């Protein structure tokens, strides 16, 4: 009777071991099995929040679970990023990331360190930006004419931005240094006040998002002289890029992407990246992007990781070379 009992015990242990091995795979196969949270590090109701909520809706369709948006605005997105970093790497907390947030790490003397800070899932949106002038202040039509105009001025040429360390600030300082031009930065607290004073002619030059600039371009108050993005803008398809005009360093690769907590298991990364790629093909998402003049810009986890690191390194060099601070 002892031998059959031993067989039964061994069989029971083998069964438990099999279940233990199968359990993680089953849990993985069932992912996601409950609602997800999407951190949006911008105030509710703004353009970045709206596209984040649209993404949440499309991801819900692809993942079969609700995706609840949680706004964590402040510190150029670093408050939201800190919250994400401290979350469990189980695939149920995600975040919308703009590379202005990773650039802001430089002003804290912090490294990007994606192994410890976050897991890239993929990019989904390329922001289109214009270099614009107020023609009553600076009457030029392209970058060559702007350079020629600036070199003839006895005083530094004034430009504005949404604040110290902003994309427009860093881009123009880098441009000035490389082109041998003397610029004077007039910072504002936000892009809208900066744009309004450019429209009013108090300042003659700035870098601005295409969608925000369009009504004032149509009215003739400001004039776009280049698209300073990797590709042309759908809102003004005939406007050449800065690269096409011979200024390849006058480019801001402003993009939005999806990230998760650090050390997210690869199966979840692949699942989320695939869901993101499919979500971007929806009519709702394509229509929104077309209306805002931006561009669909999908890249998978590996490509997005490389892109973020390259962008971080580039602006780190600019910040050091020009001496940009947030003061």
Secondary structure by P-SEA (a helix, b strand, c coil): caaaaaaaaaaaaaaaaaaaaaaaaaaaaacccbbbbbbcccccccaaaaaaaaaaaaaaaaacbbbbbbbbccccaaaaaaaaaaccccccbbbbbcccccccccccccccccccccccccccbbbbbbbcccccccccccaaaaaaaaaaccccbbbbccccccaaaaaaaaaaaaabbbbbbbccccaaaaaaaaaaccccccccccccaaaaaaaccccccccccccccccccccccccccccccccccccccccccccccaaaaaaaaaaaaaaaacaaaaaaaaaacccbbbbcaaaaaaaaaaaaaaaaaaaaaaccccc
